[in-house]
Amino acid sequence: MRQFVWCVWGVWLLAGCSDSRETRMQRHLLQGNEMVTLQNMEEAERHFREAVKLDSCYADAWNNLGSLYYQQRKYTEALDAYDEALRCRPGYWEAYLNRANAAYEVQEYYRALEDLSHVERVKPDTVALHVVRGLIYTKLRKFDDAMRSFRRARALDAQDVEIQVNLGTLYYYKKEYDSAGQIFDAVLAVKPQEANVFNAQAMVAADQGRYDEARGLVEKALRLKADDAYFLNNRGYILLMTGDLEAGRADIDASIGIDPYNGWAYRNKGIYFLLKKQPADALRLLERAVKADPFIEKVHYYLGEAYHQQGNTGAACKEYRQAAERGELPGGTLPDYCKTK
């Protein structure tokens, strides 16, 4: 009965349920895909592994195994699986795109861009290609390149809300708040319950010191997605900025519990310890934030603050200078004691 069920999954199997090696390979691939749909990741991995045991160069199984690992945040294992898929089928553009996504997650941004160049040569109108490229350029703070990529993605799919939110968020990073607001308003006119937009609007308001408004917006987002790690982290930051330190820390800790890989949450927890005048704890968390994502906004400024609290002006000035180079030093001017060092 089991063999019959798997046979009828694909029209290509109906001609005859033979038990050839190729049929068994395809059966394991289909069963693995079904297990992914059912969220049975252990069984999915077993089926994909059985498929590559039958043919060590079964590129589709390697690609799907990589995507399984990606969903589990096992990015190194995902990269290895995509490497095998591409070794077996060098022109496999889907595997290049998938590997670019995995490389992005481990901060191998230039490797990801190289993989995307392979996709572009074969499938230049793939929306995901331009979205991922835009995200990479945003991380690298190459905002003009990111803008071109997101606009190209939007030209290919004008209805995609995620692309619009990414464009608005990019304007937020560029401190072009009016442009960001126009995009967010346009998204809400079409999709009035888009949680990501409320979250992004909250961060624009917080950046401008409108913390009460920011809190109201992020709480709108949380009413729609109560367990979103990014929304919780952002509310935690807003609470810190308004002096509600313990409530802010509770949100940030909850965020880390859901997503322990988000460097912004460690930055915000570092801010909490700065506000509590506990610089050693702040340094530990801020350094963890840098390790998770060296492009996190103002992280070098906060590192400078932590060193300053410890009385280590040399290290503080080094961090302040890095913040100034990135345009992230409040007021834009180094402290006087740094100008003589």
N, C-alpha and C positions, 0 to 999 in steps of 0.2 A: 504493500500500500504506500509506504513512504516513497519508494522509487517511482511509482506512478504519479504521485503528487508532484514531485520535482520535474518529471518529464513534461507534464502539461503546462508548466510555467511559461515555456517559450515555444512559439510556433515552430521554431527550427528543430525542436525535439519531437514534434508530433509524428514526423515521418517514420519514426521507429525508435523505441527506447533501448537502443543498443548500449552496451556498457564499455564503449571504447574509451581510451584515455582522454580524448578530446571531450567526449560527453561528460565524463566524470569531472574534468576540470571546470567545464561550464556550469555543471550542477553545483559544485562547491562555490563558485563565484555567485550564483544566484542565491544559494542558501545563505551565504555570508551577507549579501545585500539585504535579504529578508531579516536576518538577525539584527542588523543595524537598525532597520525600521522598527523592530520590536525592542530596541535598546538592550539587547542581549549581547553586549560587547565581547564577552569571553567566547561565546559560541561563534560570533562573527569572525573573530581572529582565528579560531580553530579552522573554520572553513577556508578562509583565505590562505592559511598556512598549508592546508591539505592541497589546495590548488597549485601552489608553487612547489610543493613536493613532487607533484606529477609532472610539472614542467617548470624548471627553475628560471625560465625566461618568459613566464606568463605575465606580460606587462600589465594587463588589466587587473590581475589579482594583486600585483605589487602596488599599483596605483590605489586600489581600494583599501589595501592594508594601510598605506600611508594616510589616507583620509580618515580611517578608523583611529589611528594613533593621534592624528591632528585633533579630532573631536575630543579625545581624552587628554589633550594638552601634553602629549608625549612628543614634543616637537622634534627632538633629536632622532627618535625612532622613525617618525614620519619622514624626515629628510632622507634617512637611510633607505626607506622603502621606495621613495620617489627616485632616488639615485638608481636603484635596481630597475625600476620601470623604464627609465630613460636609457640605461645601459642596454636593455633588451630592445627598446624601440626608440631610437634617437630622435625621431620626428614627432614624438608623442606630445603635442602641444598642451593637452589637458594636464599632463603630469608636470610640464614646465610651470603652468599657472599654479597648480597646487603646491609645487615646491617653492615657488615665490612666496605664497602665503605663509608657509612654514618658516622660510628664511626670515620673513618680516617679524615673526613672533620671537625669534631668537636674536633679533637685532642685526642680522647679516643683511643689511639693507642693499649694499652694492651687489651682493650675490643675487638677491631678489630682483634687482633691476636688470641684471644680465639675463636671468630666466625670462623676464617679461619681454625682453628684446626678441627672444626666440618666438614667443607667442605673437608678437606684433608682425613678424615677417610672414606668418602663416594666416593669422586671424586678426587683422588690424582693427576690426570693428567689434571686438569682444568687449562688452561693457566692463566686465570684471577686471580686465587688463588695465584699463584707465583708472578705475577706482583704486585698485591696489597700488598702482604707481602714484596716484595722488596722496594716498596715505603714507607711502614711503617718503615722498618729498616733504610732506608735512612734518614727519619725524625728523628729517634732516634739516628742517627750517628753511627749505628752499621753497618759499611760499609762492613765488611766481610760477615755478614749474608745477607745483601742486595745483594751482588755480587752473592752469592750462589743461592738466589731466582731468580734473573734475568737470570742467566745462566740456571737454571732449566726451566724457561719459554722459553728461546731461544731454548733449546733442544726439547721442545714440538712443537714449531712453529718458525722455523728458518727464515721464510719469513716476520715475523711481524716487521715492521719498528719501531714501538713505543718501542718495547722491546730493539732493538738495540740502539735507542736514549737514553733510560733510562740507559743502560749499559755505554754508552759514557759519559753521564752526571755524573754518579757515579764516573767514573775515574776522571772527572773534579773536583768533590768535594774532591777526595783523592789527588788532585794535581798531578796526573799521566797524564800529558798533552799529552805525546806521544801516550799512549794507547788510550786516548780519541780521539785524532786526527785520529788514524788508523781506529777506528770504524766509525767515522763520514765520513771519506773518502770512506769506504766500502759501507755505506748507499747511499752516493751520486752517486757512480758508478752504482747503481741499480735504484735509484730514484733521478735524478739530480735536481729536483725542490722541495726538501723536506724542507719546511720553518723552521721546528723545528731544523734541523741540522744547517742551517745557523745561527740561533739564538744561539744555543749551541756553535758553533765555535766562534761566536762573544764574548761570555763570557770567553772562554779560552783565546782568544787574549787579552781581557781587563785585565784578571787576570795577564797576563805577561807584561802589560804595553804597548801593541801594539794597541793603541786606534784608530789610523786612520784605520788600518785593521779591528778592531772590528766594527767601525761605518759602514764601507762598507759592512760587512757581515750582520749586523742586518738590514741594509737598503734593502739588498736582501730579507731577510725574510719578511720585511714590504711590499715590492712590491708584494709579493705573498699573504699576509694576512694583509691588511692595518689597520684593527681594532683589532688586537690581543693585548690584554692588557699587556701580558708578554713582547712581543717584544717592545712595546712602552716604557714600564718601563725600559727595558734594554738599549734602546737607550738614554733614559733620564739620566740613570746612566753614560753612556759613555760620554755624553755631559757635565755632571757635572765634570767628571774627566779631561776634556780638557778645563775647564774654561768657557764654554758657559752656564752659570748658568740659565739664563732665558729660553733659548730654552730647557734645560734639565728639568726645572720645568714644562714647558708647556706639555712636553711628559708625565711626571709622573702624572700630574693632569689629562691628557686625559686617562691614564691607570686606575687611580682610578675611573674615571667616568664610565668606562666600567665594571670594576671589583673592587668594593669597599671592597672586602674581602682579597685582596692580601697583606700580611704583608710586602713583599719585597718593594712594592711601598711606604709604609709609612716609611720604613727604608731609602729609597732613598730620600724621601722628607725631612726627618730629616737631612740627609747629606747636602741637599741644605741649610737648615737653619744654620747648622754648618759653612758652607763656607761663609754664610752671617753674621756670628758672632751674631746670634740670638739664644742663647742656650736654652732659655725657650721654644721657639717654637720647637726647635730640640728635647728637652726632651719629650714634649707632643707627638710628632709623633713617636719617637723611642720607647716610652713605649707602644704606640698603636701597633707598629710592634711586640713587644714581646708578647703582649696579643693575637695577631692574630696567631703568630707562634713563640714559644720560641726558635726554632732551627735555626732561620735565621742567616746566616753567618755574623760574625763581629758586630752583633748588640750591644753586650756588650762593645766592643771596642769603638764604636761610642757613646754609653751612657757615657762611661768614658770621652771621649772628651768633651761632652756637660757639664758634671759636672765640668770638669777642666776649661772650659771657664767661668763658674760661680764662680770659686774660691773655689769650694767645693771639696778639695783634698781627704777627707775621702771617700766620695761617689765615686769619680773618681777611686780611688785605688781599691775599692771593685769591680767595673765593670771591670777594667783592669785585676784583678786577675781571674775573671770568663772567660774573653777572653783568658788569658794565659792557663787556664785549658783546654780550647777547642782547643788550638793550633791556635788561631786566633789573637794573639797580634803581630802586625808588629814588626819585629826584634826579637821577642821572649823574650824580656827583659823588666821587669817593669821599669818605670821611677825611678830615684834615690829617689825622695821624697816619693815613695810608700814603699821602702825597709825598712824604719824606722818606718812605721806605723803598 
